[in-house]
């Protein structure tokens, strides 16, 4: 710690060495910079100028921190007596770089270029709509094929003026409030098919909104509640633009309730047990099926869909997915007439949820496809065809009834004419008989007079 001939004490030598280490760890800056402003100048410990491009600020920031930490570790290994002091110095470096990253600049004045995230969901297409103007959406497998539709649903379930926050379950939302939610959705969208109103898909739309609502609250728990060690810390860790009273209720009454904690642990175990996760991100399966032939009413087979949703590049990367895909191919090739549901029942023997259909995406339930695979649009089309057929039958029946009534009237008239003729003939015959009787009587009287 200093030369043997120095007048300084050992303690002073340690102090000076610590100060030297800190100077080496602290980046030094030079106020001079190029006139174009594209680069900034950094003075290194050896006195040479190094230029850092503004386009690589983020990587240089992490490199500065990494190099400083490595220097501190090397100092500790060569000078054990400085271990505690250097540990503090390393922590100082980490905190300093973190603060600089948050402020968006390095100590040398270089601006950091932060990664641009997804940002707030503004749903601009919906926001630009004029009064009484609506966006037409196409439905497939009972769900809308529109990013704007899903984003609008996401905004609706996050809006405390439309969807209440102080509820534990979706079923706790009253019918009146759910009608308000549905009206807020249909106020901006309508079905592309003019013959089918969007109300036909009300149950599926509300089910979609429910899933988005559950996912949103799960994100709140994962990002703002899980990192906190206590309930009070979670309450203080309030999301931006969230009402304080709503957040406090949500943390105390919901996220820290026994039922939610038990459900969260159960879901975490189930999530950890997934062996063949898909690789499609947030893109829904129904859109993939639609693009793979569903648009032409030729949806892909289950093995084709499985490969498309699990592949990385052009191959399956894990053993379990490869095994399942091979099994699906064998089943489909052995009997091409099998439906996707029948293939699923044969291959996914471990599927305990009988109401969930693997490979169909949201909007399709087991009860919808265990029999004939008909969507709501197809059912509605059949209903309209049946109504048209019934209308035609009613018209034909009306014509038959009218014809029968006409025949009955004609028959009644014929009967009246017949009886009238009979009466006339009867009267004529009686008159003739009466005249004949009178004639015979007159002849008899004349004969008697002649003899007398």
Protein Blocks (a to p, Z undefined) as FASTA:
>chain_A
ZZfkbmbdfklmmmmmmmmmmmmmpccddfbdcfklpaccdddfkopacdddfklmmmmm
mmmmmmmmmmmmmmmmmmmmlmmmmmmmmmmmmmmmmmmmmnopafkopacdddddebja
eklmlmmpcehiacddddeehiacdfklmmmmmmmmmmmklmcfbbfbfklpcfklmmmm
mmmmmmmgccfblkbcfklmmmmmmmmmmmmmmmmmmmmmmmmmmmpmbfklmmmmpceh
iafklmmmmmmmmmmpmklmmmmmmmmmmmmmpmbdcfeljacfklmmmmnommnopacd
fklmmmmmmgghjacfbfklmmmmmmmmmmmmmmmmbcfklmmmmmmmmlmblkbcghka
ghiafklmmmccddfklmmmmmmmmmmmmmmmmmmmmmmmmmmmmmmmmmmmmmmmmmmm
mmmmmmmmmmmmmmmmmmmmmmmmmmmmmmZZ
